[in-house]
Amino acid sequence: MRRILLATLGESTGDDAVRTLLPLIAVASLGVGGSLLGVLNALPFLWYLCAHRQIGAAVDALGHRRAVLLGNGLRVLTVTTLILLLVTGHLSVLALLVLAATIGLGDALFTTGHSSMVPAVVGRERTADCYQRIEGISAVARVSSPAAVSALLRLASPALALGLGGAAYLFSLITLATMPHRRSPDANSPESAEASRSRAGQRPSPTSRPGWTVRRVLSTRGLSHLTLSTMLLNSAAMVSGTALVLFALTTLGLPTSTVALFTAAGALGALLGATFSTPLRTRLPTGGAKLCATAGVALSSLVIPAAFLLPAAQAVTIAVGELLVAACATASTIVGSDVPARLVPQQQLGRASAAIRLLTIGVMPVTSVLGGLLIAASSPVAALLGAAGLAATACLPLLRIRRWSPPPPPEEPA
């Protein structure tokens, strides 16, 4: 588990650095406007919409180890290319969009492979504990990485700041490449036998179950409810994230430097949520624990627009709201994180993870656009209230499984 956590620190640092810098480079160096900037931000998510089956099949065919290494390697090469183009003055808008899409492909391969790798390495029983630590480390990276990028931008140049992201990806790549290989616990399962028959060119057994597609995810008790709830929560987060900046800057007139601190408040909340998710997971059924955390997101989402009604301490109110939302959202993410590993055979986790991400992540660029339209048609306050309503609807699928927990994992061979 230690190597996974170290690799997570590197990968999260690289992600935060690159995601912070790409829009800045697009606007400051290339003069990109709002429409193209929206395309740039949406490109990494489009792989989950357009190629989720291919990515899932590639992860299952390559194996989780090769998939995460390929994803990290692709991002290292892409960031290096971006640095060279930036330094030599040959970077264009088209090149930046292509490189952003390539980084998104590497991210899709890594995250899908990572979902398959964690239960294979730490064991299905410890998957939720591992994800709890991963969320905590990611929260630390979300605070430290933007601060480091800001310092490098002031002292040096965007190219050097991008070097931080490339080095972090490389660190993650080396850490995972040197991790001892562990045989999959499901190597002797019927699903593994079917995979072997398929690779050998033989027809699958007529009694074999269908693969883990979106339809099967949505028809599996427990997994479908958790997935739908996460999809609605992510939609609420995209609408809220789009509206928050406009609400703070235009509606309340807060300075940019103050708004930047809201990210730190959210990261601190994520760290607290990762810490305090343990009582939820251990004392309540999975469905009930997820319901409590999701309800916390819905209620906390009302704190931010409440700043509009206050004559003072508006920035503090928003920061507190961001902290509470992030804490509850992180706890909701951790609760049930081991469900796919408990229900899906190891050899099909890549396809299942890709199908789940099509629903939970693929919806994000769509709701981001819809959130922008809502803001244009009404106001940032209305969009924030709409996001709180979406978070509340995320509780509905969980009401039916509030006493449900996944079955224990099968005994793993020594």
N, C-alpha and C positions, 0 to 999 in steps of 0.2 A: 504493500500500500504506500510505502514511503516514496517510491519512485513515481507512482501515479500522482501523488500530491506535489512533488517537486516539478513534474512535467506540467501539472495544472497551473502552478505559479508562473512558469515560463510562458505557457500558452495564453493565459489570461493577461499577463503583462503585454505580450505581443499584440493581442487582440485590441486591448484598450488603447495602446499607443497608435496602432495603425488606424483604428476607427476614429480616433481623435484627429489625426493628421490629414487623412484623405479629404474631408470637407474643407479644412483650412487651406490645403494646397490648391484645391479646385478653385476656391474663391480668390485667395490672395495671389496665386501665381498664374492662374489661367483665366480669371475673371468669369467663372461659371455663374450663371444666374440661378434663380430659384427652381425652375422646371428641371434643368439638368442636374441640379443638386439633389432633387427628389429621386431622380433616376439612379444617381450614384449611391444614395442611401438604400435604395430598394434592391440593387443588383445582388448583394450577397444572399438575400432571401429567396431569389427567384429559382435557385437550384432546387429548393425544396418543393416548389410548385411544378417545375417543368421536368425534373429528372429524378424524382424521388425513387422510382422503381429501379432505375439504372444504378443509382448510388447504393441503394440497399443491396442489390444483387452483386455489385462490385465488392462491397464490404464482405458479404458472405463468401464470395468466390476467393478473394484475396486472403481473407482472415483478418481479424481485428488488428493484429500487430502490424501487418503490412499496410493496412488502410490508414492507420493513424500516422505511420511513418511517411507514407505517400502524401497525406494531407499536409503535414508539417513541412516536408521537403518542397512541396509545390509552393507553399507560402514563403519559405526562405528564398527560393529562386525568384519569385515574383517581386518581393520587397527589394531584393538586390537589384533587379532590373529597374524598378522604379527609382531607386537611389541614383543609378547610373544615368538614367534619362534626365532626372532632375538636375544633377550636377553638370551634365554636358549641355543643358539647355534644349534638349530635343523632346521634352515631354509635351504632348498635345492632349487635348480634351479626349479625343478618340482613344489614344493610348492609355490614358488614365482610366477610362471606362472599361477597357479590355482588361487591364491589370486588376481593377477592382472586382470584376467578374471572376477572374482567375483566383484571386484571394478567396472569394466566396466559395468556389469549388473546393479549394483546399480545406476551408472551414467545414463544408458539408461532409467531406470524406472523414475529416478528423472527428467531428462530433458524433457522426453515425457509428464510426468504428469505436469511439470511446465508450458509447453506450453498450456495445457488445463486449468491450475489453474489461470493464470494471467488474461485472459479475464473474467473468472467467478467471480473473486474477485474484480477487479478494474472496470469492465465494458468494453465493446468492444470499446467504444468511447475513453477511456483513455489507451488502450493497448499500443499504440505506445509511449505515454509519459512514461509509466511505463518501457518499454524496454529501452528507452533512459537513464533513471536513473539506470537501471540494468547494462547497458554497462559501465556507468561511475563508478559505484561501483566496477565492475569486473576489470576495469583498475587499480583502486587504489589497489585492492588485488594483481594484477599481479606484482606490484612494491613492496609492503610491504611483501608479503608472501615469495618470494625467499630471500629477505634480512634477514628475521627472521630465515629462514631455514639455511642460511649461518652462521649466528651468533651462532645458536644452534649447528651446526656441529663443529664449532671451539671451543666452550666452553664445549660441552658435548658429545653427541653421536648421531648416526642416529636414535636410538630408541626414544630418547627424542624429536628429530625433528619430527619423525612420530607422536609422541603424540600431537604435534601442529595440525597436520592434523585431527587426530581423534577427538580432542576437538572442532575443527572448525565444523566438520560434526555434532557433538553432539549439538553444539549451534544452528545450522540450524534446526536440528530435533526438538529441544525443542521449538524454535521460531514458527515453523509451526504447531506443535502439539497444541500450546496454542492459535492459531489464531481462532477467532470466525467463526463458520460455516455459509456459505451463501448458500441459495437455488439457484440452477442453474436457470438462466433466461430463459432457453429453456425448462423448465420442462413440459410445456403444448404444445410443438411443435409436429408436426406430426412425426418427427424423434424419439422423446421421446416415443411416443405411440408405434412406431414400436419396440423400444428397450424393452418396457414393454411386448409386445406380445411375443417377442423372449424369454424373461426370464420366461414367463409363459408357454412356450412350445407350443405356438400357431404358426401357419404358418404366415409369413409376408404377408402384403397386396399385391395383385398383382400389385397395382399402385405405390408401394413404389420405390424410386430410389435406385440404387445400392450403396453399402457402399463406403467409401472414400479409395479406393485402389490407387496404383501407376498410374494405367491407368486413373482413374478419375482425379487425380491431374494433370496429363499431358494433359488432355483434357479440363480443365477448363481455360477459358480465364483469363488472368492476373496472376492467381496463377501459371500456367504452365510456363509462361515467367519468372516470378520472380524466380521460383525454378531452372530452367535451368541456369539462370544467376548466381545464388548463387553456383550452382554445379561447374560451370566453374571457378568462383572466388576461391572457396575452393581448387580446383585442382591446380590453379596457386599458392596458398599459400603453399601447400604441396611441390611442386617442388622448389619454392623459398626458403622455410625453409630448405630443404635438401641441397640446393646448397650454401646458404649463409655462413654457418659455414666453409665449405671447401674453398669457395672463400676468406673469410677473413683470415683463418689460413694458407692455403697452397699457394694460388695464391698471396696474398698481404703480407703474413708473419706477420700479426698483432698478438700481444700477446693475450693470452687467457683472461686475465683480461679485456682487451679492448672489446673483442667480447662479454663478458658477459653484458657489458653496453648497447648493442644494444636492449636487452630485455626491459630495462628501457625506452629507446627511443620509442620503440613500444607501451609500456603501456601509456606513455605520449601522444602519438599520438591518441591512442584509447580514452583517456579522452577528448582530444580536439575534436575528431570526434563526440563523444556523445554530447558535448556541442553545436557544430555548426550544428548539424543535424536538429535543429528546423526550421531554415529558409528554408531549402530544403523541409521539410515536409509541411510547411504551405503556401509556395508561389508557389509551382509547383505541377502538378499532380504526383501521386505516380510513374507512369512509368517514367516520365521525371526526377524526383528527383533521382530515383534509377539509371537512365542512367548517370546523371551527376556524382554521387558518384563513379560509376563503371568506368567511363572514367578517373576519377581522380586516381583510383588505377592503371589503365594501364599506364598512363603517369608517375606516381610516381615510378612505378617499373623500369623505365629506369634510375633512378638516381643512384641506387645501382651499377649496372655494369659499370656505367660511372666512378666510382672510379678507375677502371683499367687504365683509360686514364690519370689520374691526377698524377703529380709527388709528390704532397704533400696533406695533409689534407684528406687522404683517409678514415680514421676512421670517421671523421666528416661528410664526404659525405655519407657514409653508414648510419650513425645515422640519418641524415636528411632524407634520403630515407626511412628508416624504420618508422620514425615518420609520414611522409606524407602518406605512404602506409597504415599504421595502422589507421590514421585519416579518410582517404577516405573509407577504408574497414569497419570501425565501422559505419560510416554514412550510407553506403550501407546496412549494416545489420539492422540498425534501421528503415530505410525507407522501408515500406512494411511489417514490423513485425506484424502489425495488420491485414493483409490481410486474413490469415487463419481464424482468429476469426470472421471476417466479412462475410466470405463465407461458413464456415463450422458450422453446428449445434453443440452446446456445447457437446451433448452426443456422438458425433463422432470425436471430436477434437483429442482424443488419437490416433485413427487409422489414421486420416489424418496427424497428426504430425509425426507418425512413418513412414508413406509412404514418406513424405517430407524428413525426415532425412535419409531414405534409399538412396535417390538420392544425398542429399547435404553432408552428412557425410560418407555414405557408400563408396563414391568414393575416399575418402581421403587416405586410406591405399593402394589402387590400384595405384593412381597417385604418392604416395610417392615412391613406388617400381619403377615405370616407370621413375620418376625423377632420382633415383639412377642409373638406367641403362643409362639414357641420359648423366649423368655426367661421367660414366665410359667410354662411347663411344666417348665423345667429351671433354667437360671441364665445370667447374662450371660457367664460363662466358656464355657459350652457353645455359646452363640450366636456368640461370637467364633471358636471353633474351627470351627463350622459355616460361618462366613463364609470362613475360610481354605480350607475344603474346596471351597466354591463357586468361589473364585478358582482353585483347582487344576483344577477341571473346565473352567474357561475355556480351559485349555491344549489340551484334547482336540481341538476343531475345528481348531486351528492346526497340529496335527501333520501333517495331510494336505496342508497347503500351505506347509510350512516352506521349500520351495525356490521358491515362487511369487512373482512380482512382476507388477503390472498392466502391460498394454501401454503403450507411450509414447503420449502424446496425439497426435491428428492435427495436421497442419500447419495453423496458423491463418492466415487471410488477412490481409494487411497492411491 
